[in-house]
Amino acid sequence: MGTLLAALIVPLHSVASQDTTFAALDRAVSMYGTAATVRAKLEQTLTNPQAKSTFNARGELFQRDRKQFALRFTEPAADVIVNDGTTFWVYLPSTMPGQVMKLPMAAGGTFDFLSQLLRAPRESYTVTARADTTVSGHATATYALVPRKPNTPFLRATLWIGRDDAKLWMVETVEPSGMIRRVRFTTMALGVPLPDGVLSFTPPAGVKIVDPQAMMAGKP
């Protein structure tokens, strides 16, 4: 009888003591992986350690099916970054007036936080849990990510994920250039309708389109 009782207790103890370190991260991966759309207001801080400069911005993120996304800023007004599903557009009149960059979709990786960091983080990155903290009024689990393979958009990244709702409330990335980008989300809604045209971009009249691929091919 004693042996049988012990055999029953051991498995139950094992289940109760399962590691929940990555529970919030795994929930976020599942939730964002099935969300058709994402809409979130954000505050961004871009730090250039070499130039010892900091640039702040506010705006909104729109995303659909991990194939299209847009960052539309209100501060600075009119700055727009859009992946429309075929082309990656960068229009930043606040810092690059009079021109818009027309780039291949792959160039947008450093801005596509959800697809790059929440598609399969435990397979693509070495993930380490950090101390919990509070972001935007939400208790969050914190995870540090280091890429397992070269040629990724980030040298490292940190995610702050809500303990109660598994939403991504803040992300910080360090790009190969050394640039540090921290984005704090003040609202986050999944599976909601997106405004018409928010994931498309038409260059404003009179703005020069800079297309590096066309230039390399000898086109004007």
N, C-alpha and C positions, 0 to 999 in steps of 0.2 A: 504493500500500500504506500509506504514512504517513497519508494522509487517512482511509482506512478504519479504521485502528487508532485514530486520534484520535476518530472518530465513535463507536467502541465504548466508549472509556475515559470520555468525558464523561458519558454517562448513568449508568454505574456509579458514578462519583464523586458524581454528584448524589444517587443513592439512598443512598449511604453517609453523606452529610452532611445528610440530612433532619433538620429540627428536631425534637428529642424533648422540648422544654420542657414540653409539656402531656401527655406520655405517661401519667403516673400519674393525672392528672385524667380523661383520656379512658377509661382502664381502669376507674376507679371509677364513672364514669357508666354504663358498660356493665354492670358487675357488679351495682350496686345497682338498675339498671333492670330486670334480669331476676330479681332475688331475690324470691321469694314472701313471705319473712318475714325480719325482722331482730330479733335480741335482743342487747342490749349493756348491761354494767354501766357506770355513769358517775359522775363527780364534777363537780359544777357550782359555779361561782363567779359570783354575780350582783353587779355593782358599780353603784351609783348615784352618779355623779360629783357631782351637785348636792347630795345629802345627805351625800356623803362616807362612804357606808356600804357594807359588803360582807356578803353572805349566802352561806354555803356549804351545799351539800346533796349527798347521795349517793342513788343509786337505780338504777333499771333502765329501759331503753327497750325497748318492744315495738312492732313495726310489721308490718302486713300489706298487701301490694299497693299501697302508697302511698295507701291509702284510709282506713286506720284506724291509729291509733297511741296509745300510752299511755306516760306517764312516771309510774312508781310509785316513790315515795321511801321509803327506810328511815331517812334522817336529813334532815329531820324525819319521824318515823314518821307514817303515815296521809295525808300529802300526796299528792294524785293529780291528774293532768291527763290527760284521755281524749278522744280524738276517736273516737266509736263508729261513724262512717260516716254518721250523720245529725245528731248534736249534738256540740258541743264543751263538755265539762264541766271546770270548774276548782274543785277542792275542796282548800283549803289551810287546814286548821284551825290550823296553826302561826302564821299571820298573819291569817286571816279566820275566826275561830271562829264556829260556829253557822250558817254559810251556805255555799251552793254556787252558783256561777255557771253558768247554762244559756245557752249562746251558739250562734250559727250556726257551721257548720263553718269558714267563712272566717276566723273570729277566731283559729283555731289556727295561723295561718301562722308566727308567730314561734317556735313550738316544733317545727315540722315541718321539721327541718334537711335531712333526706334528700330530700324532695320539692321544697323550695324552692331548695336549693343544688346538688343533684346530678341534677336532671332534664335540664337543658340549659344548664349554666352559661356556656359560651362563646357562646351565643346571647343569653342573658338578662342577662349581666353583662360588664363589661370586666374581663378576668382578667389579672393580673400575677404572674409567678413571683417568689418571694422565696427567700432562702437556705434550703437544706436544714437540718433540725434533727432531734432525736431526741425522740420522744414515746412514753411507755409502753414504752420499750425498743425501739422501732421507728424505723429511719431513715425520715424523712418528707420528701416534697416539700411546699413551702408555697406557697399561692396566695391572693392578695388579690383580692376580688371587689367591684366597685362596680356597682350596678344601672344598666342602660341606660334604664329607664323609671321614671316616678314611681309612687307608690302601691304600692311593694313593702314587705314586712314589715321590711326591713333597710336602713339607710343604707349599710352596708358589712359585709363578712364576710371571715373568713380561714379557710382549710381546711388541715389538716395530713394528708396522705394517704401511706400506707405505700408506700415504693419497692418493697418485695418482694411485698406482698400486695394493694396498691391499696385497702386498707380506710381508712375515715375514723377517725383516731385522736384528732383534736381539732378543734373548731370554735369560733370566736369571732364573735359578731354584735354589731353596734351598732344598737339599735332607734331608731325615730324619736323616742322620748322621751329618748334619750341613754343609756338603760340598756345596760350591757355584759354580755353573757352568754357565759361561756367554759365549754365542756363538754369534758371529757377522758374518753375511753372507755378503760376498763381491760381489758375483754374485748369481742369483737365476733364474732358468729356469724351467718351468712346461711343461709337455707333450712332452718332448724331448726323443729321443732314448738314451738308456744307454749302455755303453760298455759291450760286452759279458763277462760273468763270474764275473761281479763286485758285484753281490749279492750272490755269493757262496763263500765257504771257504773250503780249504783243509789244514789240519795241516801240517806244514813243516816236513820233515824227521828228526827224532831224537828229536823232541819236545815232552815232556810229556803231555798227555791229562789228565787234572784234571776234573773228572766228579763227583760232589758231590752226585747226585742221585744214581749213580752206587755204590758209596762207602757206602751209607746208606743201599743199598740193599745187601751189603756184597760181591759185585763184585770187583775184583782187578782193 
